[in-house]
């Protein structure tokens, strides 16, 4: 999972590929659990780009995307948000949301 900043975030979501972005804080326990699930999906070969944004380092991105709850997952396709999940999200739910991106 790649750490994204303001510049790389824009490049990734505009690339057209399906992208899942985790907005997190380093001190958030639920964020760490969600990140572990995403890392497992990567290991299992899920073909989606996974990125993460530390809201303490990138407050402008958190504000722009109206991040109110941590963790927040945004699911992008062709530069647009297609789904949003807040709070701890199990990897199976994340995987189902990714499958729906292709529909």
DSSP file (Angstrom, degrees, kcal/mol; ACC not computed):
  #  RESIDUE AA STRUCTURE BP1 BP2  ACC     N-H-->O    O-->H-N    N-H-->O    O-->H-N    TCO  KAPPA ALPHA  PHI   PSI    X-CA   Y-CA   Z-CA
    1    1 A X              0   0    0      0, 0.0     2,-0.4     0, 0.0    50,-0.2   0.000 360.0 360.0 360.0 127.8    0.0    0.0    0.0
    2    2 A X  E     -a   51   0A   0     48,-1.9    50,-2.2     1,-0.0     2,-0.4  -0.698 360.0-126.1 -93.0 133.9    1.5    3.3   -1.1
    3    3 A X  E     -a   52   0A   0     -2,-0.4     2,-0.4    48,-0.2    50,-0.2  -0.623  32.3-153.9 -73.1 130.5    1.5    6.4    1.0
    4    4 A X        -     0   0    0     48,-3.2    50,-0.4    -2,-0.4     2,-0.2  -0.844  14.4-172.8-112.1 145.5   -0.1    9.2   -0.9
    5    5 A X     >  -     0   0    0     -2,-0.4     4,-2.8    48,-0.1     5,-0.3  -0.600  50.6 -78.0-118.5-173.4    0.4   13.0   -0.6
    6    6 A X  H  > S+     0   0    0     -2,-0.2     4,-1.5     1,-0.2     5,-0.1   0.903 129.5  40.8 -55.4 -45.7   -1.5   15.8   -2.3
    7    7 A X  H  > S+     0   0    0      2,-0.2     4,-2.0     1,-0.2    -1,-0.2   0.952 118.5  43.1 -70.3 -50.5    0.4   15.4   -5.7
    8    8 A X  H  > S+     0   0    0      1,-0.2     4,-2.3     2,-0.2    -2,-0.2   0.821 109.6  59.2 -69.7 -29.4    0.5   11.6   -5.8
    9    9 A X  H  X S+     0   0    0     -4,-2.8     4,-2.5     2,-0.2     5,-0.3   0.956 107.8  44.9 -60.6 -50.9   -3.2   11.3   -4.7
   10   10 A X  H  X S+     0   0    0     -4,-1.5     4,-1.8    -5,-0.3    -2,-0.2   0.905 112.7  51.5 -61.6 -42.5   -4.4   13.4   -7.6
   11   11 A X  H  X S+     0   0    0     -4,-2.0     4,-0.5     1,-0.2    -1,-0.2   0.913 112.0  47.3 -60.4 -43.1   -2.2   11.5  -10.1
   12   12 A X  H >< S+     0   0    0     -4,-2.3     3,-1.0     1,-0.2     5,-0.4   0.937 113.0  44.8 -68.0 -48.0   -3.5    8.1   -8.9
   13   13 A X  H >< S+     0   0    0     -4,-2.5    66,-0.6     1,-0.3     3,-0.6   0.801 114.8  49.6 -71.7 -24.2   -7.2    8.9   -8.9
   14   14 A X  H 3< S+     0   0    0     -4,-1.8    -1,-0.3    -5,-0.3    -2,-0.2   0.529  88.3  85.5 -86.3  -5.8   -7.0   10.6  -12.3
   15   15 A X  T << S-     0   0    0     -3,-1.0    -1,-0.2    -4,-0.5    -2,-0.2   0.702  97.3-126.2 -69.2 -18.1   -5.1    7.6  -13.7
   16   16 A X    <   +     0   0    0     -3,-0.6    62,-0.6     1,-0.3     2,-0.1   0.213  69.4 122.0  92.9 -16.6   -8.4    5.9  -14.5
   17   17 A X  S    S-     0   0    0     -5,-0.4    -1,-0.3    60,-0.1    62,-0.3  -0.465  77.5 -91.6 -79.8 154.5   -7.5    2.7  -12.6
   18   18 A X        -     0   0    0     29,-0.2    31,-2.0    -2,-0.1     2,-0.4  -0.469  53.8-173.8 -64.5 130.7   -9.6    1.4   -9.8
   19   19 A X  E     -bC  49  76A   0     57,-2.0    57,-3.5    -2,-0.2     2,-0.5  -0.991  21.0-162.6-136.5 134.4   -8.2    2.9   -6.6
   20   20 A X  E     -bC  50  75A   0     29,-2.9    31,-2.9    -2,-0.4     2,-0.5  -0.980  13.8-166.3-116.3 126.6   -9.0    2.4   -2.9
   21   21 A X  E     -bC  51  74A   0     53,-2.7    53,-2.4    -2,-0.5     2,-0.6  -0.957   7.8-154.8-119.4 127.5   -7.7    5.0   -0.6
   22   22 A X  E     -bC  52  73A   0     29,-2.5    31,-3.1    -2,-0.5     2,-0.5  -0.882   5.5-157.2 -97.9 119.7   -7.5    4.6    3.2
   23   23 A X  E     +bC  53  72A   0     49,-3.2    49,-1.7    -2,-0.6    48,-0.6  -0.880  33.7 153.0 -94.8 126.5   -7.6    7.9    5.2
   24   24 A X  E     -b   54   0A   0     29,-2.6    31,-2.8    -2,-0.5    32,-0.4  -0.876  43.3-130.5-146.9 171.3   -6.1    7.2    8.6
   25   25 A X    >   -     0   0    0     -2,-0.3     3,-1.9    29,-0.2     6,-0.1  -0.984  28.5-125.7-125.8 141.8   -4.2    8.5   11.6
   26   26 A X  T 3  S+     0   0    0     -2,-0.4    -1,-0.0     1,-0.3     6,-0.0   0.744 110.8  50.5 -59.7 -22.4   -1.1    6.7   13.0
   27   27 A X  T 3  S+     0   0    0      4,-0.0     2,-0.6     5,-0.0    -1,-0.3   0.400  83.9 108.6 -95.4   2.8   -2.7    6.5   16.4
   28   28 A X    <>  -     0   0    0     -3,-1.9     4,-1.6     1,-0.2    -3,-0.1  -0.719  50.5-164.7 -89.4 115.6   -6.0    5.0   15.3
   29   29 A X  H  > S+     0   0    0     -2,-0.6     4,-1.9     1,-0.2    -1,-0.2   0.895  90.8  51.4 -66.4 -40.8   -6.4    1.3   16.2
   30   30 A X  H  > S+     0   0    0      1,-0.2     4,-2.3     2,-0.2    59,-0.3   0.839 106.7  56.1 -66.2 -31.3   -9.3    0.7   13.8
   31   31 A X  H  > S+     0   0    0      2,-0.2     4,-2.7     1,-0.2    -1,-0.2   0.919 106.1  49.9 -63.9 -43.5   -7.2    2.2   11.0
   32   32 A X  H  X S+     0   0    0     -4,-1.6     4,-2.1     2,-0.2    -2,-0.2   0.886 110.6  49.8 -64.0 -38.8   -4.5   -0.3   11.7
   33   33 A X  H  X S+     0   0    0     -4,-1.9     4,-1.7     2,-0.2    -1,-0.2   0.908 112.4  47.2 -66.5 -41.4   -6.9   -3.2   11.6
   34   34 A X  H  X S+     0   0    0     -4,-2.3     4,-2.0     1,-0.2    -2,-0.2   0.917 111.0  51.9 -65.0 -42.3   -8.4   -2.0    8.4
   35   35 A X  H  X S+     0   0    0     -4,-2.7     4,-2.6     1,-0.2    -2,-0.2   0.889 105.8  54.8 -61.7 -39.6   -4.9   -1.6    6.9
   36   36 A X  H  X S+     0   0    0     -4,-2.1     4,-1.9     1,-0.2    -1,-0.2   0.913 107.6  50.1 -60.2 -42.7   -4.0   -5.1    7.9
   37   37 A X  H  X S+     0   0    0     -4,-1.7     4,-2.0     2,-0.2    -1,-0.2   0.895 110.2  49.9 -61.9 -40.8   -7.0   -6.4    6.0
   38   38 A X  H  X S+     0   0    0     -4,-2.0     4,-2.4     1,-0.2    -2,-0.2   0.911 108.3  52.7 -64.4 -42.7   -6.0   -4.4    2.9
   39   39 A X  H  X S+     0   0    0     -4,-2.6     4,-2.2     1,-0.2    -1,-0.2   0.872 107.8  52.2 -61.6 -35.9   -2.5   -5.8    3.1
   40   40 A X  H  X S+     0   0    0     -4,-1.9     4,-2.0     2,-0.2    -1,-0.2   0.901 107.6  51.6 -65.9 -40.3   -4.0   -9.3    3.2
   41   41 A X  H  <>S+     0   0    0     -4,-2.0     5,-2.3     2,-0.2     4,-0.4   0.903 108.9  51.0 -62.2 -40.6   -6.0   -8.5    0.0
   42   42 A X  H ><5S+     0   0    0     -4,-2.4     3,-1.4     1,-0.2    -2,-0.2   0.928 110.2  49.2 -60.8 -44.6   -2.8   -7.3   -1.7
   43   43 A X  H 3<5S+     0   0    0     -4,-2.2    -1,-0.2     1,-0.3    -2,-0.2   0.843 106.7  56.4 -63.0 -34.3   -1.1  -10.5   -0.7
   44   44 A X  T 3<5S-     0   0    0     -4,-2.0    -1,-0.3    -5,-0.1    -2,-0.2   0.501 122.3-107.3 -78.8  -3.4   -4.1  -12.5   -2.0
   45   45 A X  T < 5 +     0   0    0     -3,-1.4     2,-0.2    -4,-0.4    -3,-0.2   0.686  51.8 172.2  91.4  19.3   -3.6  -10.8   -5.4
   46   46 A X      < -     0   0    0     -5,-2.3     2,-1.6     1,-0.1    -1,-0.2  -0.479  32.2-135.1 -63.4 126.4   -6.6   -8.4   -5.6
   47   47 A X        +     0   0    0     -2,-0.2     2,-0.3     2,-0.1   -29,-0.2  -0.505  64.9 103.7 -91.1  69.5   -5.9   -6.3   -8.7
   48   48 A X  S    S-     0   0    0     -2,-1.6     2,-0.4   -31,-0.1   -29,-0.2  -0.985  74.1-109.2-142.2 147.4   -6.6   -2.8   -7.4
   49   49 A X  E     - b   0  19A   0    -31,-2.0   -29,-2.9    -2,-0.3     2,-0.5  -0.686  33.2-160.7 -79.5 129.5   -4.3    0.0   -6.5
   50   50 A X  E     + b   0  20A   0     -2,-0.4   -48,-1.9   -31,-0.2     2,-0.3  -0.951  15.9 168.7-112.1 127.0   -4.4    0.6   -2.7
   51   51 A X  E     -ab   2  21A   0    -31,-2.9   -29,-2.5    -2,-0.5     2,-0.3  -0.870  16.8-151.7-129.2 166.1   -3.2    3.9   -1.3
   52   52 A X  E     -ab   3  22A   0    -50,-2.2   -48,-3.2    -2,-0.3     2,-0.5  -0.995   1.6-156.0-141.3 148.4   -3.3    5.5    2.1
   53   53 A X  E     - b   0  23A   0    -31,-3.1   -29,-2.6    -2,-0.3     2,-0.8  -0.984  13.1-143.9-127.4 120.5   -3.4    9.1    3.3
   54   54 A X  E >>  - b   0  24A   0     -2,-0.5     4,-2.1   -50,-0.4     3,-1.0  -0.745  11.5-156.7 -80.1 111.4   -2.2   10.1    6.8
   55   55 A X  T 34 S+     0   0    0    -31,-2.8    -1,-0.2    -2,-0.8     7,-0.2   0.731  90.3  60.2 -68.0 -19.9   -4.6   12.9    7.7
   56   56 A X  T 34 S+     0   0    0    -32,-0.4     3,-0.3     1,-0.2    -1,-0.3   0.799 114.4  35.5 -75.1 -26.8   -2.2   14.4   10.2
   57   57 A X  T <4 S+     0   0    0     -3,-1.0    -2,-0.2     1,-0.2    -1,-0.2   0.706 128.5  35.6 -93.6 -24.7    0.3   14.9    7.4
   58   58 A X    >X  +     0   0    0     -4,-2.1     4,-1.7     1,-0.1     3,-0.5  -0.510  62.7 154.9-129.4  62.7   -2.2   15.8    4.7
   59   59 A X  H 3> S+     0   0    0     -3,-0.3     4,-2.3     1,-0.2     5,-0.2   0.800  72.7  62.8 -63.0 -27.3   -5.0   17.8    6.4
   60   60 A X  H 3> S+     0   0    0      2,-0.2     4,-2.6     1,-0.2    -1,-0.2   0.905 104.2  46.8 -64.1 -40.8   -5.9   19.5    3.0
   61   61 A X  H <> S+     0   0    0     -3,-0.5     4,-2.1     2,-0.2    -1,-0.2   0.911 111.2  51.8 -66.2 -41.6   -6.8   16.1    1.5
   62   62 A X  H  <>S+     0   0    0     -4,-1.7     5,-2.8     1,-0.2    -2,-0.2   0.904 113.5  44.7 -61.6 -40.5   -8.9   15.2    4.5
   63   63 A X  H ><5S+     0   0    0     -4,-2.3     3,-1.5     3,-0.2    -2,-0.2   0.929 110.8  52.9 -68.7 -45.9  -10.7   18.5    4.3
   64   64 A X  H 3<5S+     0   0    0     -4,-2.6    -2,-0.2     1,-0.3    -1,-0.2   0.860 115.1  40.8 -58.8 -37.7  -11.3   18.3    0.6
   65   65 A X  T 3<5S-     0   0    0     -4,-2.1    -1,-0.3    -5,-0.2    -2,-0.2   0.236 111.3-120.5 -98.7  13.2  -12.8   14.8    0.8
   66   66 A X  T < 5 -     0   0    0     -3,-1.5     2,-0.8     1,-0.2    -3,-0.2   0.902  38.2-173.8  52.5  52.4  -14.8   15.6    3.9
   67   67 A X      < +     0   0    0     -5,-2.8    -1,-0.2     1,-0.2     3,-0.1  -0.702  20.6 154.3 -81.9 111.9  -13.2   13.0    6.1
   68   68 A X        +     0   0    0     -2,-0.8     2,-0.4     1,-0.2    -1,-0.2   0.631  59.0  46.0-109.8 -23.5  -15.1   13.0    9.4
   69   69 A X  S    S-     0   0    0     18,-0.0     2,-0.4   -46,-0.0    -1,-0.2  -0.949  85.6-104.4-127.3 141.9  -14.6    9.4   10.7
   70   70 A X  S    S+     0   0    0     -2,-0.4    18,-0.2     1,-0.1   -46,-0.1  -0.935  96.7  29.4-115.8 142.3  -11.4    7.3   10.8
   71   71 A X  S    S+     0   0    0    -48,-0.6    16,-2.5    -2,-0.4     2,-0.4   0.690  77.4 175.5 -74.2 158.1  -10.7    5.1    9.1
   72   72 A X  E     -CD  23  86A   0    -49,-1.7   -49,-3.2    14,-0.2     2,-0.5  -0.998  13.3-159.4-125.1 133.2  -12.5    6.1    5.9
   73   73 A X  E     -CD  22  85A   0     12,-3.3    12,-2.3    -2,-0.4     2,-0.5  -0.949   3.8-165.5-110.2 129.1  -12.1    4.2    2.7
   74   74 A X  E     -CD  21  84A   0    -53,-2.4   -53,-2.7    -2,-0.5     2,-0.6  -0.959   7.2-153.5-112.6 133.6  -12.9    5.9   -0.6
   75   75 A X  E     -CD  20  83A   0      8,-2.5     7,-3.7    -2,-0.5     8,-1.2  -0.930  17.3-168.0-110.1 115.7  -13.3    3.7   -3.7
   76   76 A X  E     +CD  19  81A   0    -57,-3.5   -57,-2.0    -2,-0.6     2,-0.3  -0.790  16.3 175.9-108.5 145.2  -12.5    5.5   -7.0
   77   77 A X  E >  S- D   0  80A   0      3,-2.2     3,-1.7    -2,-0.3   -60,-0.1  -0.946  78.4  -8.8-143.7 127.8  -13.1    4.6  -10.6
   78   78 A X  T 3  S-     0   0    0    -62,-0.6   -64,-0.1    -2,-0.3     3,-0.1   0.857 129.9 -55.2  53.1  39.6  -12.2    7.0  -13.4
   79   79 A X  T 3  S+     0   0    0    -66,-0.6     2,-0.4   -62,-0.3    -1,-0.3   0.435 116.5 104.9  81.5  -0.3  -11.4    9.8  -11.0
   80   80 A X  E <  S-D   77   0A   0     -3,-1.7    -3,-2.2   -67,-0.1     2,-0.4  -0.888  75.7-111.7-117.6 146.0  -14.8    9.7   -9.2
   81   81 A X  E     +D   76   0A   0     -2,-0.4    -5,-0.2    -5,-0.2     3,-0.1  -0.610  34.5 172.8 -73.0 124.5  -15.8    8.3   -5.8
   82   82 A X  E     +     0   0A   0     -7,-3.7     2,-0.3    -2,-0.4    -6,-0.2   0.613  65.1   7.1-105.9 -19.9  -18.0    5.3   -6.4
   83   83 A X  E     -D   75   0A   0     -8,-1.2    -8,-2.5     2,-0.0     2,-0.3  -0.985  57.4-158.6-159.2 158.1  -18.3    4.1   -2.7
   84   84 A X  E     -D   74   0A   0     -2,-0.3     2,-0.4   -10,-0.2   -10,-0.2  -0.991   5.4-173.3-144.7 133.5  -17.3    5.1    0.8
   85   85 A X  E     -D   73   0A   0    -12,-2.3   -12,-3.3    -2,-0.3     2,-0.3  -0.990   8.0-164.5-127.0 136.7  -16.9    3.1    3.9
   86   86 A X  E     +D   72   0A   0     -2,-0.4   -14,-0.2   -14,-0.2   -16,-0.1  -0.899  51.0  15.4-123.0 154.0  -16.3    4.5    7.4
   87   87 A X  S    S-     0   0    0    -16,-2.5   -16,-0.3    -2,-0.3   -14,-0.1  -0.165 114.8 -18.2  77.7-179.6  -15.0    2.9   10.6
   88   88 A X        -     0   0    0    -18,-0.2     2,-0.5     1,-0.0    -2,-0.1  -0.365  68.6-167.1 -58.7 131.0  -13.4   -0.5   10.7
   89   89 A X        -     0   0    0    -59,-0.3   -52,-0.1    -4,-0.1    -2,-0.1  -0.984  17.2-128.1-127.0 121.7  -14.1   -2.4    7.5
   90   90 A X    >>  -     0   0    0     -2,-0.5     4,-2.0     1,-0.1     3,-0.6  -0.293  24.0-115.9 -65.9 150.3  -13.4   -6.1    7.2
   91   91 A X  H 3> S+     0   0    0      1,-0.2     4,-2.6     2,-0.2     5,-0.1   0.803 114.0  58.5 -60.4 -30.8  -11.4   -7.2    4.2
   92   92 A X  H 3> S+     0   0    0      2,-0.2     4,-2.0     1,-0.2    -1,-0.2   0.888 107.1  47.0 -67.5 -37.5  -14.3   -9.2    2.8
   93   93 A X  H <> S+     0   0    0     -3,-0.6     4,-2.1     2,-0.2    -2,-0.2   0.894 112.2  50.6 -68.5 -40.0  -16.5   -6.1    2.7
   94   94 A X  H  X S+     0   0    0     -4,-2.0     4,-2.1     1,-0.2    -2,-0.2   0.928 109.7  50.8 -61.3 -45.2  -13.6   -4.2    1.0
   95   95 A X  H  X S+     0   0    0     -4,-2.6     4,-2.1     1,-0.2    -2,-0.2   0.891 109.3  50.2 -62.1 -40.7  -13.2   -7.0   -1.5
   96   96 A X  H  X S+     0   0    0     -4,-2.0     4,-1.7     1,-0.2    -1,-0.2   0.897 109.4  51.3 -64.1 -40.3  -17.0   -6.9   -2.3
   97   97 A X  H  X S+     0   0    0     -4,-2.1     4,-0.9     1,-0.2    -2,-0.2   0.873 108.5  52.1 -64.6 -36.8  -16.9   -3.1   -2.8
   98   98 A X  H >X S+     0   0    0     -4,-2.1     3,-0.7     1,-0.2     4,-0.7   0.911 106.4  53.3 -65.1 -42.7  -13.9   -3.5   -5.2
   99   99 A X  H >< S+     0   0    0     -4,-2.1     3,-0.8     1,-0.2     4,-0.3   0.875 105.5  54.6 -59.8 -37.4  -15.9   -6.1   -7.2
  100  100 A X  H >< S+     0   0    0     -4,-1.7     3,-0.9     1,-0.2    -1,-0.2   0.737  94.4  69.5 -70.2 -22.4  -18.7   -3.6   -7.6
  101  101 A X  H << S+     0   0    0     -4,-0.9    -1,-0.2    -3,-0.7    -2,-0.2   0.844  97.3  52.5 -61.9 -32.1  -16.3   -0.9   -9.0
  102  102 A X  T <<        0   0    0     -3,-0.8    -1,-0.2    -4,-0.7    -2,-0.2   0.606 360.0 360.0 -81.3 -12.2  -16.0   -3.0  -12.1
  103  103 A X    <         0   0    0     -3,-0.9    -1,-0.2    -4,-0.3    -2,-0.1   0.479 360.0 360.0 -77.9 360.0  -19.8   -3.3  -12.7
